Amino acid sequence: MLAEDRVRLRHMIEAAESAVQFIAGRQRTDLDEDRMLLFALVRAIEILGVDLRTAEDLSRYFRDEVVHTAEVQYAR
């Protein structure tokens, strides 16, 4: 896995963990009443979205690696 892919995955995990922490113990109405909470949650979701755009490239990389590994092992 490329170093930049590891960083991207780490950002996604951190953003998801942050979003979960932001909403822990909260109600839906809290988003209407607390703009800071709303903006923090939206930002965490934006970070996930930006990094997910490259998920197709990442999944293609893994698919290609798995196929290559299987071909090498099958050829033995």
Rosetta blueprint (number, residue, H / E / L):
1 M L
2 L L
3 A H
4 E H
5 D H
6 R H
7 V H
8 R H
9 L H
10 R H
11 H H
12 M H
13 I H
14 E H
15 A H
16 A H
17 E H
18 S H
19 A H
20 V H
21 Q H
22 F H
23 I H
24 A L
25 G L
26 R L
27 Q L
28 R H
29 T H
30 D H
31 L H
32 D H
33 E H
34 D L
35 R H
36 M H
37 L H
38 L H
39 F H
40 A H
41 L H
42 V H
43 R H
44 A H
45 I H
46 E H
47 I H
48 L H
49 G H
50 V H
51 D H
52 L H
53 R L
54 T L
55 A H
56 E H
57 D H
58 L H
59 S H
60 R H
61 Y H
62 F H
63 R H
64 D H
65 E H
66 V H
67 V H
68 H H
69 T H
70 A H
71 E H
72 V H
73 Q H
74 Y H
75 A H
76 R L
